[in-house]
Amino acid sequence: MPSKIFKTGILSFLFLLIVGISTFATFSLFLNLEDAVVVPHLIKKDIVYSLSILTDLGLNTKVKGSEYSEDVSKNHVLFQDPAPGVEIKKGRDVRIIISKGAKSVLMPNLTGRSLQSSRITMEENDLHEKNLSRTYSAKIKGDEIIAQFPVAGEKIERGGDVNLLISMGKKGIPRKMPDLNGVSLESAVNLIERSNMLLGKIDSFFDADRSKNIVIGQKPLPGHRVIEGSRIDFVINRKRVSKTDKNLSLRPGGYFFRYKAEHGYLKKHIKVTLNCFGMLTDMYDGFIEPGKEIWLLIPSETADLLLYENDKLILTKVSVIP
């Protein structure tokens, strides 16, 4: 009888052991299935799309580099490891190589386009600006491309150099520099602007025996040959600002100045400077988006305002001091 009971106990133990092992194996398999995912097909897929899919699946993306490819577009997946369809656990790495596109591209046509627009196109095609030459042209507007090398349609490797010839517009007409000594600054500026010349640097010197705010010096000198577009510097009969009067914002009065940048592709570097008795004060110096505008409170009307766009003086506002 005891032997029979012993055998029954052994059989019961073995049964429970088998059931336990089966249950553990089933539970482990279930957990493994919960942690496993199938690697998706990423070849020729956009890199942003691929990153999103792998992140959603709980997989890590490891970019192993980039290579040129004639078959796979730029910024698309060229190679992946593990291969598509392989089952792996969440949290594992998927290694990819990104395509840089075809090694050679057709040179885009840049002639007739602005320099800024051309630079954007070259950047998109991984091309680099090398030599930039300028010349006058009666037919092509200033800052537009007259010629390019390589020419449009020619094959060029990415990373290659491009030479550009830029128009400076029509060549300025030579003129004889007038004598502006004794003329008011406002009249002198109006005169040079009518002659298609630009206002340059304004300095000051005070002579008590002469009228205030008149031109007492100029460069180029009277009678010299000048070309349209040249900058003319003036010396005005004014008292220089004292060291105790450098803070323009303490002066009473003022006015609002507004400037709106032209529409385009790139930000513009805008600088607004006040010239007060020969002392230069920057009121604004920064980049603004195309089509955006700035408003400035100019603290005093006793200073000349100079506005530069991309380091080129494009606007002057001459103030008259009583």
C-alpha beads as a LAMMPS data file, in Angstrom:
LAMMPS data file: protein, C-alpha beads

322 atoms
321 bonds

1 atom types
1 bond types

-500.0 500.0 xlo xhi
-500.0 500.0 ylo yhi
-500.0 500.0 zlo zhi

Masses

1 110.0

Atoms # bond

1 1 1 0.000 0.000 0.000
2 1 1 2.698 2.568 0.814
3 1 1 4.385 1.720 -2.449
4 1 1 1.210 2.537 -4.351
5 1 1 0.861 5.860 -2.542
6 1 1 4.507 6.693 -3.303
7 1 1 4.038 5.939 -7.000
8 1 1 0.901 8.057 -7.085
9 1 1 2.795 10.972 -5.470
10 1 1 5.643 10.665 -7.949
11 1 1 3.216 10.699 -10.891
12 1 1 1.371 13.709 -9.457
13 1 1 4.671 15.590 -8.975
14 1 1 5.768 14.813 -12.529
15 1 1 2.387 15.971 -13.864
16 1 1 2.564 19.239 -11.974
17 1 1 6.198 19.737 -13.098
18 1 1 5.238 19.226 -16.744
19 1 1 2.286 21.595 -16.395
20 1 1 4.523 24.208 -14.750
21 1 1 7.190 23.959 -17.418
22 1 1 4.565 24.210 -20.178
23 1 1 2.979 27.222 -18.511
24 1 1 6.359 28.946 -18.097
25 1 1 7.330 28.216 -21.699
26 1 1 3.993 29.525 -22.971
27 1 1 4.242 32.656 -20.821
28 1 1 7.855 33.266 -21.920
29 1 1 6.910 32.822 -25.561
30 1 1 4.055 35.284 -25.075
31 1 1 6.405 37.837 -23.519
32 1 1 8.937 37.377 -26.310
33 1 1 6.231 37.886 -28.896
34 1 1 5.153 41.053 -27.118
35 1 1 8.748 42.420 -27.265
36 1 1 9.432 41.360 -30.867
37 1 1 8.782 43.507 -33.957
38 1 1 9.341 42.958 -37.665
39 1 1 11.908 45.254 -39.281
40 1 1 10.146 47.330 -41.978
41 1 1 11.354 47.861 -45.536
42 1 1 13.229 51.180 -45.542
43 1 1 15.245 51.081 -48.776
44 1 1 14.488 54.128 -50.981
45 1 1 12.282 55.574 -48.240
46 1 1 12.685 59.186 -47.112
47 1 1 14.931 59.534 -44.064
48 1 1 12.326 61.488 -42.058
49 1 1 9.669 58.833 -42.784
50 1 1 12.126 56.043 -41.841
51 1 1 13.030 57.683 -38.519
52 1 1 9.338 58.081 -37.686
53 1 1 8.503 54.418 -38.470
54 1 1 11.420 53.022 -36.477
55 1 1 10.609 55.256 -33.500
56 1 1 6.967 54.102 -33.524
57 1 1 8.152 50.456 -33.493
58 1 1 10.427 51.111 -30.525
59 1 1 13.638 50.605 -32.493
60 1 1 16.772 52.746 -32.436
61 1 1 18.163 54.320 -35.611
62 1 1 21.918 54.285 -36.149
63 1 1 23.144 56.261 -39.167
64 1 1 26.391 54.644 -40.328
65 1 1 27.186 57.252 -42.974
66 1 1 26.196 58.452 -46.424
67 1 1 27.166 57.419 -49.950
68 1 1 26.478 58.527 -53.515
69 1 1 23.934 56.476 -55.464
70 1 1 22.614 56.632 -59.012
71 1 1 19.461 54.679 -58.055
72 1 1 18.437 56.130 -54.693
73 1 1 17.442 59.778 -54.353
74 1 1 19.234 62.172 -52.024
75 1 1 18.239 61.899 -48.317
76 1 1 16.648 58.462 -48.815
77 1 1 17.745 55.163 -47.242
78 1 1 20.369 53.362 -49.320
79 1 1 21.103 50.396 -47.000
80 1 1 19.642 48.872 -43.839
81 1 1 20.688 46.175 -41.333
82 1 1 18.841 44.020 -40.207
83 1 1 17.153 43.305 -43.529
84 1 1 13.400 43.867 -44.019
85 1 1 11.196 41.143 -42.511
86 1 1 13.640 40.102 -39.765
87 1 1 12.085 39.783 -36.309
88 1 1 13.979 41.576 -33.539
89 1 1 13.247 42.807 -30.033
90 1 1 12.207 46.358 -29.273
91 1 1 15.066 48.612 -28.251
92 1 1 17.465 47.044 -30.749
93 1 1 19.408 49.089 -33.329
94 1 1 18.627 49.350 -37.027
95 1 1 21.663 50.591 -38.959
96 1 1 21.118 52.628 -42.114
97 1 1 23.187 54.406 -44.756
98 1 1 21.748 57.547 -46.343
99 1 1 22.032 58.315 -50.048
100 1 1 23.709 61.545 -51.144
101 1 1 22.045 61.180 -54.542
102 1 1 23.797 60.848 -57.862
103 1 1 27.473 61.803 -57.821
104 1 1 26.951 63.903 -60.964
105 1 1 24.173 66.426 -61.614
106 1 1 23.220 68.563 -64.580
107 1 1 24.463 72.114 -64.106
108 1 1 21.395 74.333 -63.495
109 1 1 20.835 77.443 -65.605
110 1 1 21.746 80.501 -63.517
111 1 1 21.983 83.184 -66.210
112 1 1 19.539 86.035 -65.784
113 1 1 18.920 85.165 -62.139
114 1 1 19.970 87.149 -59.093
115 1 1 23.113 86.177 -57.207
116 1 1 21.146 85.301 -54.060
117 1 1 18.743 83.024 -55.964
118 1 1 21.675 81.350 -57.741
119 1 1 23.435 80.654 -54.449
120 1 1 20.324 78.898 -53.115
121 1 1 20.160 76.666 -56.222
122 1 1 23.873 75.830 -55.990
123 1 1 23.510 74.928 -52.317
124 1 1 20.595 72.592 -53.114
125 1 1 22.820 70.773 -55.643
126 1 1 25.923 70.690 -53.390
127 1 1 27.816 73.043 -55.700
128 1 1 30.266 75.673 -54.514
129 1 1 30.869 79.227 -55.690
130 1 1 34.517 79.692 -56.670
131 1 1 35.437 82.776 -58.720
132 1 1 33.023 85.707 -58.753
133 1 1 33.761 88.390 -61.362
134 1 1 31.839 91.582 -62.100
135 1 1 31.511 93.765 -65.156
136 1 1 29.238 96.488 -66.508
137 1 1 26.365 95.503 -68.798
138 1 1 23.896 97.667 -70.682
139 1 1 21.408 94.775 -71.004
140 1 1 21.647 92.821 -67.734
141 1 1 20.465 94.428 -64.508
142 1 1 22.855 94.825 -61.631
143 1 1 23.485 91.741 -59.440
144 1 1 22.203 89.337 -62.124
145 1 1 24.234 86.502 -63.661
146 1 1 25.664 87.250 -67.125
147 1 1 27.544 83.984 -67.649
148 1 1 28.471 80.813 -65.802
149 1 1 30.987 77.998 -66.014
150 1 1 30.216 75.111 -66.260
151 1 1 27.418 76.048 -68.655
152 1 1 23.809 74.979 -68.057
153 1 1 23.105 71.321 -68.841
154 1 1 26.705 70.158 -68.480
155 1 1 27.385 67.300 -66.062
156 1 1 29.194 68.317 -62.891
157 1 1 30.055 66.329 -59.787
158 1 1 28.459 67.335 -56.495
159 1 1 30.881 69.441 -54.502
160 1 1 32.233 70.946 -57.728
161 1 1 33.118 74.620 -58.233
162 1 1 31.109 77.145 -60.254
163 1 1 32.474 80.424 -61.674
164 1 1 30.060 83.321 -62.146
165 1 1 30.157 86.619 -64.024
166 1 1 27.900 89.229 -62.384
167 1 1 26.461 92.367 -63.924
168 1 1 27.068 95.735 -62.283
169 1 1 24.397 97.285 -64.498
170 1 1 25.019 100.146 -66.885
171 1 1 28.359 101.878 -66.580
172 1 1 28.037 105.209 -64.853
173 1 1 28.371 108.370 -66.889
174 1 1 31.507 110.374 -66.063
175 1 1 30.813 113.797 -64.594
176 1 1 32.721 116.828 -63.365
177 1 1 32.545 117.193 -59.608
178 1 1 30.752 120.455 -58.773
179 1 1 31.949 122.917 -56.151
180 1 1 29.617 122.497 -53.163
181 1 1 31.502 124.679 -50.694
182 1 1 29.154 127.135 -48.966
183 1 1 26.038 125.139 -49.965
184 1 1 23.707 123.832 -47.267
185 1 1 24.021 120.115 -46.549
186 1 1 20.437 119.440 -47.636
187 1 1 20.981 121.215 -50.980
188 1 1 24.305 119.408 -51.493
189 1 1 22.690 115.995 -50.930
190 1 1 19.824 116.801 -53.309
191 1 1 22.354 117.892 -55.946
192 1 1 24.475 114.726 -55.798
193 1 1 21.373 112.497 -55.786
194 1 1 20.100 114.222 -58.963
195 1 1 23.505 113.445 -60.477
196 1 1 23.101 109.727 -59.516
197 1 1 25.833 109.897 -56.915
198 1 1 25.627 108.656 -53.310
199 1 1 26.149 110.280 -49.948
200 1 1 29.280 109.011 -48.234
201 1 1 30.796 109.940 -44.904
202 1 1 29.725 113.138 -43.145
203 1 1 32.232 114.764 -40.809
204 1 1 32.053 118.072 -38.960
205 1 1 34.300 121.015 -38.154
206 1 1 33.242 124.294 -36.580
207 1 1 34.313 127.657 -37.988
208 1 1 32.696 130.518 -36.044
209 1 1 33.269 132.932 -38.955
210 1 1 31.112 130.908 -41.371
211 1 1 27.441 129.989 -41.455
212 1 1 26.317 126.840 -39.666
213 1 1 25.361 123.641 -41.507
214 1 1 27.082 124.501 -44.778
215 1 1 29.593 122.385 -46.687
216 1 1 33.152 123.504 -45.928
217 1 1 34.922 120.465 -47.402
218 1 1 34.251 117.708 -49.927
219 1 1 35.840 114.625 -51.446
220 1 1 36.354 114.295 -54.421
221 1 1 37.478 117.896 -54.763
222 1 1 35.684 120.337 -57.118
223 1 1 36.551 119.823 -60.788
224 1 1 37.641 116.194 -60.403
225 1 1 36.203 113.494 -62.686
226 1 1 33.616 111.264 -60.946
227 1 1 31.447 108.364 -62.134
228 1 1 27.737 107.984 -61.432
229 1 1 27.270 105.836 -58.338
230 1 1 30.367 107.248 -56.635
231 1 1 30.174 108.226 -52.955
232 1 1 30.751 111.855 -51.988
233 1 1 32.112 112.739 -48.527
234 1 1 31.355 116.051 -46.839
235 1 1 32.681 118.182 -43.989
236 1 1 29.930 120.303 -42.437
237 1 1 30.327 123.449 -40.338
238 1 1 28.968 122.124 -37.037
239 1 1 30.081 121.970 -33.446
240 1 1 31.305 118.530 -32.427
241 1 1 29.334 116.709 -29.755
242 1 1 30.808 116.995 -26.247
243 1 1 31.753 113.985 -24.156
244 1 1 28.925 114.757 -21.734
245 1 1 26.368 114.699 -24.576
246 1 1 26.967 111.255 -26.051
247 1 1 23.707 109.652 -24.959
248 1 1 21.322 110.567 -27.755
249 1 1 18.394 108.971 -25.967
250 1 1 18.512 111.736 -23.337
251 1 1 17.730 114.411 -25.886
252 1 1 14.139 115.641 -25.986
253 1 1 11.885 115.023 -28.966
254 1 1 12.361 112.481 -31.737
255 1 1 10.482 110.733 -34.516
256 1 1 9.612 107.254 -35.740
257 1 1 11.562 105.741 -38.621
258 1 1 10.112 102.765 -40.502
259 1 1 11.854 100.514 -43.021
260 1 1 10.430 97.459 -44.819
261 1 1 12.742 94.905 -46.458
262 1 1 11.975 93.826 -50.001
263 1 1 10.557 90.361 -50.626
264 1 1 13.046 87.647 -51.575
265 1 1 14.643 84.443 -50.335
266 1 1 17.260 85.410 -47.780
267 1 1 17.429 87.514 -44.647
268 1 1 18.905 90.988 -45.046
269 1 1 21.499 92.569 -42.790
270 1 1 20.135 95.987 -41.826
271 1 1 22.149 98.640 -40.029
272 1 1 20.811 102.074 -39.064
273 1 1 23.432 104.586 -37.942
274 1 1 23.082 108.145 -36.685
275 1 1 25.790 110.657 -37.520
276 1 1 25.624 113.362 -34.891
277 1 1 28.347 115.988 -35.145
278 1 1 30.767 113.401 -36.528
279 1 1 29.971 110.786 -33.840
280 1 1 28.426 107.582 -35.195
281 1 1 25.800 105.751 -33.118
282 1 1 24.241 102.440 -34.203
283 1 1 20.467 102.423 -33.627
284 1 1 19.896 98.986 -35.187
285 1 1 22.223 96.242 -36.386
286 1 1 20.733 92.858 -37.234
287 1 1 19.064 90.543 -39.768
288 1 1 15.396 90.765 -40.793
289 1 1 13.238 88.414 -42.837
290 1 1 12.229 89.380 -46.412
291 1 1 9.029 91.453 -46.363
292 1 1 9.372 92.298 -42.654
293 1 1 9.743 95.825 -41.330
294 1 1 11.408 97.568 -38.425
295 1 1 10.242 100.607 -36.463
296 1 1 12.790 102.747 -34.678
297 1 1 12.329 105.703 -32.380
298 1 1 15.009 108.140 -33.447
299 1 1 15.703 110.152 -30.293
300 1 1 16.647 113.433 -31.947
301 1 1 16.390 115.251 -35.245
302 1 1 19.853 116.710 -34.747
303 1 1 21.548 113.752 -36.439
304 1 1 21.827 112.425 -39.992
305 1 1 20.400 108.931 -40.448
306 1 1 22.267 106.392 -42.606
307 1 1 20.663 103.051 -43.520
308 1 1 22.774 100.159 -44.812
309 1 1 21.414 96.971 -46.374
310 1 1 23.944 94.116 -46.607
311 1 1 26.701 96.685 -45.878
312 1 1 25.574 98.958 -48.748
313 1 1 24.324 102.474 -48.008
314 1 1 20.861 102.716 -49.582
315 1 1 19.141 105.552 -47.706
316 1 1 20.095 108.823 -46.054
317 1 1 17.973 111.241 -44.053
318 1 1 19.703 114.573 -43.606
319 1 1 18.695 116.650 -40.598
320 1 1 19.140 120.404 -40.374
321 1 1 20.315 121.874 -37.061
322 1 1 19.144 125.418 -36.297

Bonds

1 1 1 2
2 1 2 3
3 1 3 4
4 1 4 5
5 1 5 6
6 1 6 7
7 1 7 8
8 1 8 9
9 1 9 10
10 1 10 11
11 1 11 12
12 1 12 13
13 1 13 14
14 1 14 15
15 1 15 16
16 1 16 17
17 1 17 18
18 1 18 19
19 1 19 20
20 1 20 21
21 1 21 22
22 1 22 23
23 1 23 24
24 1 24 25
25 1 25 26
26 1 26 27
27 1 27 28
28 1 28 29
29 1 29 30
30 1 30 31
31 1 31 32
32 1 32 33
33 1 33 34
34 1 34 35
35 1 35 36
36 1 36 37
37 1 37 38
38 1 38 39
39 1 39 40
40 1 40 41
41 1 41 42
42 1 42 43
43 1 43 44
44 1 44 45
45 1 45 46
46 1 46 47
47 1 47 48
48 1 48 49
49 1 49 50
50 1 50 51
51 1 51 52
52 1 52 53
53 1 53 54
54 1 54 55
55 1 55 56
56 1 56 57
57 1 57 58
58 1 58 59
59 1 59 60
60 1 60 61
61 1 61 62
62 1 62 63
63 1 63 64
64 1 64 65
65 1 65 66
66 1 66 67
67 1 67 68
68 1 68 69
69 1 69 70
70 1 70 71
71 1 71 72
72 1 72 73
73 1 73 74
74 1 74 75
75 1 75 76
76 1 76 77
77 1 77 78
78 1 78 79
79 1 79 80
80 1 80 81
81 1 81 82
82 1 82 83
83 1 83 84
84 1 84 85
85 1 85 86
86 1 86 87
87 1 87 88
88 1 88 89
89 1 89 90
90 1 90 91
91 1 91 92
92 1 92 93
93 1 93 94
94 1 94 95
95 1 95 96
96 1 96 97
97 1 97 98
98 1 98 99
99 1 99 100
100 1 100 101
101 1 101 102
102 1 102 103
103 1 103 104
104 1 104 105
105 1 105 106
106 1 106 107
107 1 107 108
108 1 108 109
109 1 109 110
110 1 110 111
111 1 111 112
112 1 112 113
113 1 113 114
114 1 114 115
115 1 115 116
116 1 116 117
117 1 117 118
118 1 118 119
119 1 119 120
120 1 120 121
121 1 121 122
122 1 122 123
123 1 123 124
124 1 124 125
125 1 125 126
126 1 126 127
127 1 127 128
128 1 128 129
129 1 129 130
130 1 130 131
131 1 131 132
132 1 132 133
133 1 133 134
134 1 134 135
135 1 135 136
136 1 136 137
137 1 137 138
138 1 138 139
139 1 139 140
140 1 140 141
141 1 141 142
142 1 142 143
143 1 143 144
144 1 144 145
145 1 145 146
146 1 146 147
147 1 147 148
148 1 148 149
149 1 149 150
150 1 150 151
151 1 151 152
152 1 152 153
153 1 153 154
154 1 154 155
155 1 155 156
156 1 156 157
157 1 157 158
158 1 158 159
159 1 159 160
160 1 160 161
161 1 161 162
162 1 162 163
163 1 163 164
164 1 164 165
165 1 165 166
166 1 166 167
167 1 167 168
168 1 168 169
169 1 169 170
170 1 170 171
171 1 171 172
172 1 172 173
173 1 173 174
174 1 174 175
175 1 175 176
176 1 176 177
177 1 177 178
178 1 178 179
179 1 179 180
180 1 180 181
181 1 181 182
182 1 182 183
183 1 183 184
184 1 184 185
185 1 185 186
186 1 186 187
187 1 187 188
188 1 188 189
189 1 189 190
190 1 190 191
191 1 191 192
192 1 192 193
193 1 193 194
194 1 194 195
195 1 195 196
196 1 196 197
197 1 197 198
198 1 198 199
199 1 199 200
200 1 200 201
201 1 201 202
202 1 202 203
203 1 203 204
204 1 204 205
205 1 205 206
206 1 206 207
207 1 207 208
208 1 208 209
209 1 209 210
210 1 210 211
211 1 211 212
212 1 212 213
213 1 213 214
214 1 214 215
215 1 215 216
216 1 216 217
217 1 217 218
218 1 218 219
219 1 219 220
220 1 220 221
221 1 221 222
222 1 222 223
223 1 223 224
224 1 224 225
225 1 225 226
226 1 226 227
227 1 227 228
228 1 228 229
229 1 229 230
230 1 230 231
231 1 231 232
232 1 232 233
233 1 233 234
234 1 234 235
235 1 235 236
236 1 236 237
237 1 237 238
238 1 238 239
239 1 239 240
240 1 240 241
241 1 241 242
242 1 242 243
243 1 243 244
244 1 244 245
245 1 245 246
246 1 246 247
247 1 247 248
248 1 248 249
249 1 249 250
250 1 250 251
251 1 251 252
252 1 252 253
253 1 253 254
254 1 254 255
255 1 255 256
256 1 256 257
257 1 257 258
258 1 258 259
259 1 259 260
260 1 260 261
261 1 261 262
262 1 262 263
263 1 263 264
264 1 264 265
265 1 265 266
266 1 266 267
267 1 267 268
268 1 268 269
269 1 269 270
270 1 270 271
271 1 271 272
272 1 272 273
273 1 273 274
274 1 274 275
275 1 275 276
276 1 276 277
277 1 277 278
278 1 278 279
279 1 279 280
280 1 280 281
281 1 281 282
282 1 282 283
283 1 283 284
284 1 284 285
285 1 285 286
286 1 286 287
287 1 287 288
288 1 288 289
289 1 289 290
290 1 290 291
291 1 291 292
292 1 292 293
293 1 293 294
294 1 294 295
295 1 295 296
296 1 296 297
297 1 297 298
298 1 298 299
299 1 299 300
300 1 300 301
301 1 301 302
302 1 302 303
303 1 303 304
304 1 304 305
305 1 305 306
306 1 306 307
307 1 307 308
308 1 308 309
309 1 309 310
310 1 310 311
311 1 311 312
312 1 312 313
313 1 313 314
314 1 314 315
315 1 315 316
316 1 316 317
317 1 317 318
318 1 318 319
319 1 319 320
320 1 320 321
321 1 321 322
